[in-house]
Amino acid sequence: MKIAGIALAVSVAVLSAGLAPAFAQAKDPALDKLAADWAASFARADAKALAGFYTDDAVRTSQEAGTVVGKAAIEKEFAANFAGPWKGAKIAIKVGSTHPVGTDIAVNEGTWEVSGTGPDGKPMTLKGYYVNTIVKKAGAWVIAGNAAVPSAPAPAK
């Protein structure tokens, strides 16, 4: 199951740390809601809802898909993945930290884990890291950019 690109998708969901000046100490409920809503949309394989969490000109980057630009292209990528390699996949996101860049912009990082059935019919699990750029538009946080990187394989013994 090609899910390195999921890392990218997952990048999106991982947005629940605080955006106050004392970032590490304060949590922003709007970011918690964004992360929960994103994960719920992934669980429903709802490409349109997932694309709605991105800005119109958002940029997503993954190992498999390369760079995808724009909400419509992001929706198309999600739809293709849910019909193919991500069919029935589950996602778990662990939010790391969020760092303010300005009043209405922040960078968020964390980890993701996707589990499901691989193309060979056997159970599989993929893990990785993400970085999101989030912006506040009309009072709500949305994703302007995200990048997901699969974890490196364990060294050979």
C-alpha positions in Angstrom: 0.0 0.0 0.0 1.6 3.2 -1.1 1.1 5.4 1.9 4.1 7.6 2.1 1.8 10.2 0.6 -0.4 9.7 3.6 2.3 11.2 5.6 1.5 14.3 3.7 -2.2 14.0 4.3 -1.4 13.3 7.9 0.6 16.4 8.1 -2.6 18.2 7.8 -4.3 16.5 10.7 -1.7 17.2 13.3 -2.7 20.7 14.3 -3.6 20.8 18.0 -0.9 22.6 19.9 -1.4 26.2 21.1 -0.8 29.4 19.3 -0.5 31.8 22.1 2.8 33.7 22.8 3.6 31.0 25.4 3.0 28.2 22.8 4.2 25.2 24.7 2.1 26.2 27.7 -1.2 27.2 26.1 -3.5 25.1 23.9 -5.7 26.6 21.2 -9.1 24.7 21.2 -9.5 25.7 17.5 -6.4 23.7 16.6 -7.6 20.7 18.6 -10.8 20.9 16.6 -9.0 21.2 13.3 -7.0 18.1 14.1 -10.0 16.1 15.3 -12.1 17.1 12.3 -9.3 16.3 9.8 -8.8 12.9 11.3 -12.6 12.2 11.3 -12.7 13.2 7.6 -9.8 10.8 6.9 -11.6 8.0 8.7 -14.6 8.6 6.4 -12.4 8.7 3.3 -14.0 12.1 2.6 -11.6 13.8 0.1 -13.8 16.9 -0.3 -14.0 17.5 3.4 -10.2 17.0 3.8 -9.5 19.5 1.0 -11.7 22.0 2.8 -9.1 22.2 5.6 -6.6 23.7 3.1 -6.2 27.2 1.7 -7.2 27.6 -2.0 -3.5 27.8 -2.9 -2.1 25.3 -0.4 1.1 23.3 -1.2 1.4 19.6 -0.1 4.6 17.6 -0.6 5.2 13.9 -0.3 7.7 11.3 -1.4 5.2 9.6 -3.7 3.1 12.5 -5.1 5.8 15.1 -5.2 4.2 18.6 -4.9 0.5 19.1 -5.2 -0.8 22.7 -5.4 -4.3 24.0 -4.8 -7.4 22.8 -3.0 -8.8 21.1 -6.1 -5.6 19.1 -6.8 -5.4 18.1 -3.1 -9.0 16.8 -3.2 -8.2 14.9 -6.4 -5.1 13.3 -4.8 -7.1 12.3 -1.7 -9.9 10.8 -3.8 -7.4 8.7 -5.8 -5.6 7.5 -2.7 -8.9 6.6 -0.9 -9.9 4.6 -4.0 -6.6 2.8 -4.1 -3.7 2.5 -1.7 -5.4 4.2 1.3 -8.6 2.2 1.0 -9.7 1.3 4.5 -6.6 2.8 6.1 -6.6 4.2 9.6 -4.5 7.1 10.8 -3.2 8.2 14.2 -1.6 11.6 14.7 0.6 12.8 17.5 0.8 16.5 17.7 4.3 17.8 18.5 4.7 21.5 19.0 3.4 24.6 17.4 5.6 27.7 16.8 4.1 31.2 16.1 5.5 33.0 13.1 3.1 35.9 13.3 -0.3 36.8 14.6 -2.1 34.6 12.1 0.5 32.1 11.0 2.3 29.2 12.8 4.3 26.1 12.1 3.3 22.8 13.6 5.1 19.5 13.7 4.5 16.0 14.9 4.2 12.3 13.9 1.8 10.1 12.0 1.1 6.4 11.7 -1.1 4.8 9.1 -2.2 1.2 9.4 -4.2 -1.0 7.0 -3.8 -3.8 4.5 -0.9 -3.6 2.0 -1.3 -4.5 -1.7 -0.1 -8.0 -0.8 -3.1 -8.5 1.5 -0.9 -8.5 4.6 -1.2 -6.0 7.5 1.1 -3.0 7.3 2.0 0.0 9.3 3.8 3.1 8.0 5.1 5.9 10.3 6.7 9.3 9.7 7.0 13.0 10.6 5.1 16.0 9.4 5.5 19.8 9.3 2.5 22.1 8.7 2.2 25.8 8.0 -1.2 26.9 9.3 -2.8 30.3 8.8 -5.9 32.0 10.3 -8.5 32.9 7.6 -11.9 34.4 8.6 -11.2 33.4 12.3 -10.4 29.7 11.6 -7.1 27.9 11.2 -6.4 26.2 7.8 -3.5 24.5 6.3 -1.4 26.5 3.8 1.4 24.0 3.5 2.4 20.6 4.7 5.2 18.1 4.2 5.3 14.5 5.4 8.3 12.3 5.5 8.2 8.6 6.2 10.5 7.3 8.9 13.8 5.8 7.7 13.9 2.0 7.7 15.7 0.4 10.6 19.4 -0.2 9.9 20.3 -3.7 8.7 21.8 -5.9 11.4 
